[in-house]
Amino acid sequence: MFYSAEAARKFVAMLVSEEQIRDALKSVRYPGFTRDIVSFGLVKSINIDNGEIKVQLALATNDPNVPATIKNDAENVLRAIDGVRGAKVLIDIHAPPAGAAAGVGATRIPGIKHAIAVASGKGGVGKSTVAANLALALAQTKARVGLCDCDIYGPSISLMFGTRERPMATEENRIVPIEQYGLRLMSMGFLLDDTAPAILRGPMVTRYTQQFLRQVEWGELDYLVLDLPPGTGDIQLTIVQTVALSGAIIVTTPQEVALIDARKAATMFDKVNVQVLGLIENMSYFVSPSDGNRYDISEAAVANAKRNGCASRCWVKFRSILLRAKRATAGCRL
């Protein structure tokens, strides 16, 4: 059977995959850095239509030369792929959040060795409790640990650690974190009364988040645990795009309604190239004090999750880790 040259080109164009495009973009370096635009989490979407490639990037910078350089380099790389008939790179440019380094993607918080995000797609799954227990467990290993409550609208760390102490400021106008049970803590709950709501728009929430991360006098820490709010909104995007995370932990409960949103949270971290360290199934059972037997909270949900392979459905290779963090003190309300 004979195929024309045009038919052959169309066939090759149909074989171009998103994975192939993403791998090619890994050769495009962010100007002034050795890291590429994929590892920085700048690639937001890839569209392939019969060999025509359209890539959407998101970039926080005040330097007009940075997006121009990235666009030129990315389009040249894409056009060199066999089967690509045309390539167009679109860049959504916005100013970097207050307190973030201009023109830079995710960067380390000074003095912090490892920043670990604790996230969930659904609220009410015990994410803050897990974050608090994780921080306390790490502190019991003699590590220097901080805990930042990034849930601006619904802070709970101040209540969990039983303190209403107000943070002080240094002469350089940097916030001094509260110290409790060997941890350095920061939460909007330290700044508001119990009945005072945080009525803030998106830009203000982003600004407060950056202040908590970069304008707090954290000092030298081995671990900074970030208690993220539920969902995949402004706060989560601000953190994953501006903070170099060592990894993330997803918290869920066995019910399918929670697992659906847990998968979304895991996918968000996957898209910005943040490694998911593990999935914690919280509130899955209790041990009866009367007979010592274990009872699953929702046996049907547990069976359904196991039958459908909830871990594999999160599109992440979860490590076999089990976090068993005990209360560090009887006074800690966890």
C-alpha positions as CSV (number, residue, x, y, z in Angstrom):
1,M,0.0,0.0,0.0
2,F,1.4,3.4,-1.0
3,Y,1.1,6.5,1.3
4,S,1.8,10.1,0.1
5,A,4.4,12.2,1.9
6,E,1.6,14.4,3.3
7,A,-0.2,11.3,4.7
8,A,3.0,10.2,6.3
9,R,3.5,13.6,8.0
10,K,0.0,13.5,9.3
11,F,0.5,10.0,10.7
12,V,3.7,11.1,12.5
13,A,1.9,14.2,13.8
14,M,-0.8,12.0,15.4
15,L,1.9,10.2,17.4
16,V,3.1,13.3,19.2
17,S,2.2,12.9,22.9
18,E,1.9,15.2,25.9
19,E,4.6,13.3,27.7
20,Q,6.9,13.9,24.7
21,I,6.2,17.6,24.8
22,R,6.8,17.8,28.5
23,D,10.1,16.0,28.2
24,A,11.2,18.4,25.5
25,L,10.3,21.4,27.7
26,K,12.6,20.0,30.4
27,S,15.5,21.2,28.3
28,V,14.3,24.8,28.6
29,R,16.1,26.5,31.5
30,Y,14.7,29.3,33.5
31,P,16.9,32.4,32.8
32,G,19.7,32.6,35.4
33,F,18.9,29.2,36.9
34,T,20.0,25.6,36.2
35,R,16.4,24.3,36.8
36,D,14.0,24.0,33.9
37,I,10.5,25.4,33.4
38,V,8.8,22.1,34.1
39,S,10.5,21.5,37.4
40,F,9.6,25.1,38.4
41,G,5.9,24.2,37.7
42,L,5.4,26.8,35.0
43,V,3.7,24.5,32.5
44,K,0.0,24.7,33.1
45,S,-1.5,23.1,30.0
46,I,-0.5,21.4,26.8
47,N,-2.8,21.1,23.8
48,I,-2.1,18.9,20.7
49,D,-4.1,19.2,17.6
50,N,-2.9,17.3,14.5
51,G,0.7,18.3,15.1
52,E,-0.1,21.9,16.2
53,I,1.2,22.4,19.7
54,K,-0.1,25.1,22.1
55,V,1.5,25.3,25.6
56,Q,0.2,27.6,28.3
57,L,2.7,28.8,30.9
58,A,2.2,30.9,34.1
59,L,5.0,33.1,35.2
60,A,5.5,35.5,38.2
61,T,8.0,38.1,37.2
62,N,8.6,41.8,36.8
63,D,11.4,41.3,34.2
64,P,10.0,41.4,30.6
65,N,13.2,39.7,29.3
66,V,12.4,36.5,31.2
67,P,9.1,35.5,29.5
68,A,10.5,36.6,26.1
69,T,13.5,34.3,26.5
70,I,11.4,31.4,27.8
71,K,8.9,31.7,24.9
72,N,11.6,31.8,22.2
73,D,13.5,28.8,23.7
74,A,10.4,26.7,24.3
75,E,9.0,27.3,20.8
76,N,12.4,26.4,19.2
77,V,12.5,23.1,21.2
78,L,9.0,22.2,20.3
79,R,9.4,22.8,16.6
80,A,12.4,20.4,16.6
81,I,10.2,17.5,17.6
82,D,9.4,15.0,14.8
83,G,5.8,15.4,13.8
84,V,5.3,18.9,15.2
85,R,3.9,21.2,12.4
86,G,3.7,24.3,14.5
87,A,4.3,25.4,18.1
88,K,2.9,28.4,20.0
89,V,3.7,29.2,23.7
90,L,1.4,31.5,25.6
91,I,2.5,33.0,28.9
92,D,0.3,34.3,31.6
93,I,2.4,36.9,33.4
94,H,1.6,38.4,36.8
95,A,3.5,40.2,39.4
96,P,5.2,38.1,42.1
97,P,3.5,38.0,45.5
98,A,4.7,40.3,48.2
99,G,7.7,39.0,49.9
100,A,8.6,36.5,47.1
101,A,11.8,36.9,45.1
102,A,11.0,38.7,41.8
103,G,11.4,36.7,38.6
104,V,12.0,33.4,40.4
105,G,10.0,30.3,40.7
106,A,9.8,28.2,43.8
107,T,12.7,29.1,46.2
108,R,13.8,27.9,49.6
109,I,12.8,29.7,52.7
110,P,16.0,31.0,54.3
111,G,17.1,28.8,57.2
112,I,14.6,26.0,56.4
113,K,16.1,22.6,55.3
114,H,12.8,20.9,54.5
115,A,9.4,22.4,53.9
116,I,6.6,19.7,54.0
117,A,3.0,20.5,53.0
118,V,0.1,18.7,54.6
119,A,-2.9,19.0,52.3
120,S,-6.3,17.6,51.6
121,G,-9.0,18.2,49.0
122,K,-11.8,18.0,51.5
123,G,-12.2,19.8,54.8
124,G,-12.9,18.1,58.0
125,V,-10.6,15.1,57.4
126,G,-8.3,15.9,60.3
127,K,-5.6,17.6,58.3
128,S,-4.6,20.1,61.0
129,T,-4.5,17.3,63.6
130,V,-2.2,15.3,61.3
131,A,0.0,18.3,60.7
132,A,0.3,19.0,64.4
133,N,1.1,15.4,65.3
134,L,3.6,15.2,62.5
135,A,5.4,18.3,63.8
136,L,5.4,17.0,67.3
137,A,6.7,13.6,66.2
138,L,9.5,15.2,64.2
139,A,10.4,17.3,67.2
140,Q,10.7,14.1,69.3
141,T,13.5,13.0,67.0
142,K,15.5,16.0,68.3
143,A,14.9,17.9,65.0
144,R,14.2,21.6,65.0
145,V,10.7,22.0,63.8
146,G,8.2,24.8,63.0
147,L,4.5,24.6,62.1
148,C,2.9,27.2,60.0
149,D,-0.9,27.4,59.8
150,C,-1.6,28.5,56.3
151,D,-5.4,28.2,56.6
152,I,-6.0,32.0,56.8
153,Y,-9.8,31.7,56.9
154,G,-10.1,28.8,59.4
155,P,-7.0,28.7,61.6
156,S,-6.9,26.0,64.3
157,I,-3.3,25.5,65.3
158,S,-3.6,28.1,68.1
159,L,-6.5,26.3,69.7
160,M,-4.8,22.9,69.3
161,F,-1.7,24.0,71.1
162,G,-3.7,25.8,73.8
163,T,-2.2,29.3,73.5
164,R,-3.5,32.7,72.7
165,E,-0.2,34.4,73.0
166,R,0.2,37.3,70.6
167,P,3.4,37.3,68.4
168,M,5.9,40.1,68.8
169,A,8.0,41.8,66.2
170,T,11.7,42.5,65.9
171,E,13.3,45.8,65.2
172,E,13.5,44.8,61.6
173,N,9.7,44.3,61.6
174,R,9.9,40.5,61.4
175,I,7.4,38.4,63.2
176,V,8.6,36.3,66.2
177,P,6.8,32.9,66.1
178,I,5.2,31.5,69.2
179,E,7.1,28.7,70.9
180,Q,5.1,25.8,72.4
181,Y,6.0,22.2,73.2
182,G,9.4,22.6,71.5
183,L,7.8,23.9,68.2
184,R,7.8,27.3,66.6
185,L,4.3,28.2,65.6
186,M,2.6,30.8,63.4
187,S,-1.1,31.1,62.8
188,M,-3.7,33.7,62.0
189,G,-5.4,32.4,65.1
190,F,-2.7,34.2,67.2
191,L,-3.8,37.5,65.6
192,L,-7.6,37.2,65.7
193,D,-10.1,36.8,68.5
194,D,-12.1,33.6,68.5
195,T,-15.2,35.3,67.1
196,A,-13.4,37.5,64.6
197,P,-13.6,36.2,61.0
198,A,-10.9,36.8,58.5
199,I,-12.7,38.6,55.7
200,L,-10.1,38.9,53.0
201,R,-10.0,38.9,49.3
202,G,-7.6,36.7,47.3
203,P,-4.7,39.2,47.0
204,M,-4.7,39.9,50.7
205,V,-4.7,36.2,51.5
206,T,-1.7,35.7,49.2
207,R,0.1,38.5,51.0
208,Y,-0.6,37.1,54.5
209,T,0.6,33.7,53.3
210,Q,3.9,35.1,52.1
211,Q,4.3,37.1,55.3
212,F,3.8,33.9,57.4
213,L,6.4,32.1,55.3
214,R,9.1,34.7,54.7
215,Q,8.6,37.5,57.2
216,V,8.5,35.3,60.3
217,E,11.8,34.8,62.2
218,W,11.8,31.0,61.9
219,G,15.6,30.8,62.5
220,E,17.3,27.5,61.5
221,L,14.9,24.7,61.2
222,D,15.2,21.1,60.0
223,Y,11.5,20.9,59.1
224,L,8.8,23.5,58.6
225,V,5.4,21.8,58.4
226,L,2.8,23.7,56.4
227,D,-0.8,23.1,57.3
228,L,-2.6,24.0,54.1
229,P,-6.3,24.8,53.8
230,P,-8.6,22.4,52.0
231,G,-8.8,22.5,48.3
232,T,-6.6,23.8,45.5
233,G,-7.1,27.6,45.6
234,D,-5.0,30.7,45.9
235,I,-3.1,29.8,49.1
236,Q,-2.1,26.3,47.7
237,L,-1.0,27.8,44.4
238,T,1.0,30.6,46.1
239,I,2.9,28.0,48.1
240,V,3.6,25.5,45.4
241,Q,4.7,28.2,43.0
242,T,6.9,30.2,45.4
243,V,8.2,27.7,48.0
244,A,10.6,24.9,47.2
245,L,8.7,22.0,48.9
246,S,10.6,18.8,49.9
247,G,7.3,17.0,49.6
248,A,3.6,16.8,50.4
249,I,1.4,14.6,52.5
250,I,-2.3,14.0,51.5
251,V,-4.8,13.4,54.3
252,T,-8.2,11.8,53.6
253,T,-10.8,9.6,55.2
254,P,-12.0,6.3,53.8
255,Q,-15.2,7.6,52.3
256,E,-15.3,8.0,48.6
257,V,-16.5,11.7,48.9
258,A,-13.2,12.5,50.6
259,L,-11.1,10.3,48.3
260,I,-12.4,12.2,45.2
261,D,-11.0,15.4,46.5
262,A,-7.8,13.8,47.8
263,R,-7.1,12.7,44.2
264,K,-7.5,16.3,43.0
265,A,-5.0,17.5,45.7
266,A,-2.5,14.8,44.7
267,T,-2.9,15.7,41.0
268,M,-2.2,19.4,41.8
269,F,1.1,18.5,43.4
270,D,1.9,16.2,40.5
271,K,1.4,19.0,38.0
272,V,3.8,21.3,39.8
273,N,6.4,18.5,40.3
274,V,6.1,18.3,44.0
275,Q,6.6,14.7,45.3
276,V,3.8,13.2,47.3
277,L,5.4,11.5,50.3
278,G,2.4,9.5,51.4
279,L,-1.3,9.2,51.8
280,I,-2.7,9.2,55.3
281,E,-6.2,7.6,55.8
282,N,-7.4,9.4,58.9
283,M,-10.4,8.4,61.1
284,S,-10.6,5.0,59.5
285,Y,-11.3,3.0,62.7
286,F,-11.5,3.2,66.4
287,V,-10.5,0.8,69.2
288,S,-13.3,0.3,71.6
289,P,-12.3,1.0,75.3
290,S,-14.8,-1.6,76.5
291,D,-13.6,-4.7,74.6
292,G,-10.4,-3.5,72.9
293,N,-11.7,-4.5,69.4
294,R,-11.1,-2.5,66.3
295,Y,-14.2,-1.2,64.5
296,D,-14.0,0.4,61.0
297,I,-15.9,3.7,60.9
298,S,-17.3,2.9,57.4
299,E,-16.7,-0.8,56.5
300,A,-18.3,-0.3,53.0
301,A,-16.1,2.7,52.2
302,V,-13.0,0.8,53.3
303,A,-13.9,-2.2,51.2
304,N,-14.7,0.1,48.2
305,A,-11.4,2.0,48.5
306,K,-9.4,-1.3,48.7
307,R,-11.3,-2.8,45.8
308,N,-10.7,0.1,43.6
309,G,-7.1,0.7,44.7
310,C,-7.4,4.3,46.1
311,A,-3.6,4.8,46.2
312,S,-3.2,3.9,42.5
313,R,-6.1,6.1,41.5
314,C,-4.3,9.1,43.0
315,W,-1.9,8.8,40.1
316,V,1.0,8.8,42.6
317,K,3.4,6.1,43.6
318,F,2.9,6.3,47.4
319,R,5.6,5.1,49.6
320,S,4.9,2.6,52.3
321,I,5.0,4.9,55.3
322,L,2.9,4.9,58.4
323,L,3.0,7.9,60.6
324,R,2.2,7.0,64.2
325,A,2.6,10.3,66.1
326,K,1.6,10.2,69.7
327,R,0.7,13.2,71.8
328,A,3.9,14.9,73.0
329,T,2.1,16.2,76.0
330,A,-1.2,15.7,77.7
331,G,-1.9,19.5,77.5
332,C,-1.9,19.5,73.7
333,R,-5.4,19.5,72.4
334,L,-5.2,17.0,69.5
